[in-house]
Amino acid sequence: MRLSRRAVSRRTVLQAAGASAAAGLLLPRHAALATAQASPEPVQGGTLTYGNAKPAENIINPLNTIGTGQNVLIEALFLRLVYGRQWGDGVNPQAEGDLEMAVAESMTEIETDRVWEFKLRENVLWHDGTPVTADDVIFGIWLSLNKNAGGSNETPVVGIKGAERLQTEGAEVGDISVEGATKLGDYALRIELDRPIANYWKSWYVGYWPMPQHIFGEMPFDQLFAEPYATMPVGNGPFKAVKYVDGQYMEMAANEDFYLGRPHVDTFIVRFGDGDTLSAALEAQEIDGTTASAGAVYDRLTSLPYIAGNPVPSTHPQGLVANAGRMPDHAAALNKAMMHAIDIKTINEQLFSGTLRPSNNLFEHVPGYETPPDGFMTYDYDPQKAMAVLQAAGWDSNTELEWLIIGTPGTMHDAMQAMLAAAGIKTRYAPADPATAIQNIYQDSNFDILASNFGPYEFFEYDWKYFKCGWTYDTGGFNYAQYCHEDVDALFEKGLAETDPDAAKATFDEAILLLNQTPPQATLYRGSTTYVWNTRVQGAYPYQYRLPVRPAFERVWIQPQ
Amino acid sequence: MSPLPRSPGSPMNYVIRRLLLVLPMLLGITIITYTLVNFAPGDPITAMIDPEEMNVRSADEIEALREKMGLNDPLPVRYALWLREAVQGNLGYSYHDEKPVLGMILDKLPASLMLTATSMLLASLIGCALGVFSALRQYSIFDHLLTVLAFFGVSVPGFFFALIGMYIFSVRLGWLPVFGMWTPGEPTGFNLDLLRHAILPVLTLTLPQIAGYMRYARAATLEALGADHVTTARAKGLREQVVLRRHVLRNALLPLVTIFGLSLPAIIGGSFIIETIFSWPGIGLLGYTAIMQRDYPLQLGIALIAATAVLLANLGTDIAYGLVDPRIRYE
């Protein structure tokens, strides 16, 4: 099947128009630039310039984050207690592996998946030279949870004992105490959860960020996220803040005292800009790296001799979901039929530069569950099967489904719509402004079908929120498709309470098979974050979107031109 | 300079009357803007949340924030509260950054003024010169060429020029920076680096306007050339240079004063797109961000400042028109 590209991006216009205007007139400036061969040893010095979206707020603090604009800076400036897995030796983080100790030097599991003791490194310093201690770790947890502190954190401390009290009642300045975090010494502490959570430390979304108590300890809460520390934070990561120019860039310098050694590059600059503008800046070699949309832009950039593509798998299981609230008798059949109806491999090859990873497995990203249990059924592309599934479910093929699209329909939507139609699933687009996503999806469930991703978390506790019976927006869950399968819920409840890892796995495997037979969404693929880098960037590609790894900023070096 | 007389029909009375008219107009603009902004789908709270990361805020927290921001109050109540503060010079606080709106706007104003003022000046000078030149050589190859270019300039949106300019001069030739206001690591402030970064944004704001000025200047010059007094001047035996300078250009350029004033809204509108493309941290980029984030106070603040600027520019144009053309009476 050949898919046509109807959607025209600004970038496409730019390319076509620019090519016409410049054809025969301008010699390609970069034609003579050959890709530099990497020297075997890292070179010290130079500047790494990365292009990214502007921070949503001029606050660079792990306890107050919205989106990648802030996160990329935070990852360079701050260090967590531990990270979900180690980077490994390659240019990209490894897909699985052990935890990486960061501020912590070692950890001992006292009670399975619930209680741990940490010994901290004594050579991790704040950028002002003060050592990072157990007090700072506990203070960070306290600030993150404390209702009065007013943080808004994408990587919150979840499940720790005493969290609920701090989150609902709050605590005053100076009253620093968290029931589940106990100081055992200046460089030692114990963390205790309310109940066992498997894979707890593996998740990017669980963030234990020490905070400098000597700076913020007595500070009124309304000044926590204000200047001078809002944009010039005192962190503990591989780079120190040097200069922040609102809406333009942040300049950071190598931290000479970083516990793993001084980073190779002298300066790390993050420039802020619009996605297409950043692609042009990469092409003009004004920046060294950014992300580009998979497809035309990515293909064009990676066709240049001095740009390397770097698709990094993301954890989100993506696909389409049928609204069980509106169609209780047909939603599961529709989800199955959609998986059969959509030729995701062709879409991947022709529209996504081959960067998608087709999969029907909802839990491929959960450590220990990467491979589905025996008996797991895959839903290969087969429109005839899709029609048979629908027929068996008594689906009226004249029904037209309302497909809620947040934003503007793109080429992928067109391709999917045509494939669904070919299998007897009629749809019509219902585009909605992105600012209405919460209301349309979570509050009102205002759709028949919708592009969805059910749970990017590394532990089941949170992933369950997408399909647990009745766990809708009003009750703190994300089950916007109003799926309900009481047997699945019973198995999840049992699995989460289980303390024996083998027994827990057996229980969850059973649940996975049930979910496979009555799928809560049509899981089609996992995407990738498509990074593009100038080939002079060597050593490791530093920033990886929401992966449970510490980006290895200190390993990056710049090949001299 | 002595003050303008305040007799009926005097410029001072005219100015006062016009200024008094500006107030209800501004009030009307704020009502319309406030209503439209609030009727836009979504709200500031939901716009703050990444739909894929709902764990950041619970439903209760979202509701509490909505209450705290006063978003649950009826629209007229919210408008009245906003207006009460606005008339005292307090445009409120940004929902997103929690900073005073006026301060945020004033911070960004110099960057936008630099673009808009430069492009208005350049466009009027170049456009008028080319328009007059075109009229004086009516139906010549230059006239035809400039006419085609003018129609091209008027028809093609500014962002297209921006993309073409970026592609040719930045990506292909590497002569100009792609985006930003300063090179990171270099000194900020008014310097050569800033000017270099300003070239593309200024040009892309200027080009479409040049076309407009050119067409107006050409038409006005042609009209003046055919006027009776010009024929008379020529019949008197005045040199062509003198006829053109004294009798043609003076009259031909009068309507352009109006065009100059009226071009401000277009430039403000254009700056929203151009500043976003070039990551130029001015009012346009601030406004675009405010719209995307549903930051009502910031949107309203920008709309109010822009509307005031446009109304005052119109007033200034009318006054200037009267000053340069003695036939105009202030009534």
Interface residues (C-beta under 8 A of the other chain):
Chain A: R10 V13 L14 Q15 A17 G18 A21 A22 L26 P28 R29 T47 T49 K54 A56 E57 N58 I66 G67 S152 N153 E154 P156 V158 Y205 V245 D246 G247 Q248 Y249 E251 T267 I269 R271 F272 G273 D274 T277 L278 A280 A281 E283 A284 Q285 E286 H316 I406 A432 D433 P434 A435 T436 A437 I438 Q439 I441 Y442 N453 P456 Y462 Y473 D474 T475 G476 F478
Chain B: A40 P41 G42 D43 I45 T46 A47 M48 I49 D50 P51 E52 E53 M54 N55 V56 R57 S58 A59 D60 I62 H96 D97 D107 F159 F160 L163 I164 M166 Y167 I168 S170 V171 R172 L173 G174 P177 V178 F179 G180 M181 W182 P184 G185 T188 T276 I277 F278 S279 P281 L285 T289 M292 Q293 R294
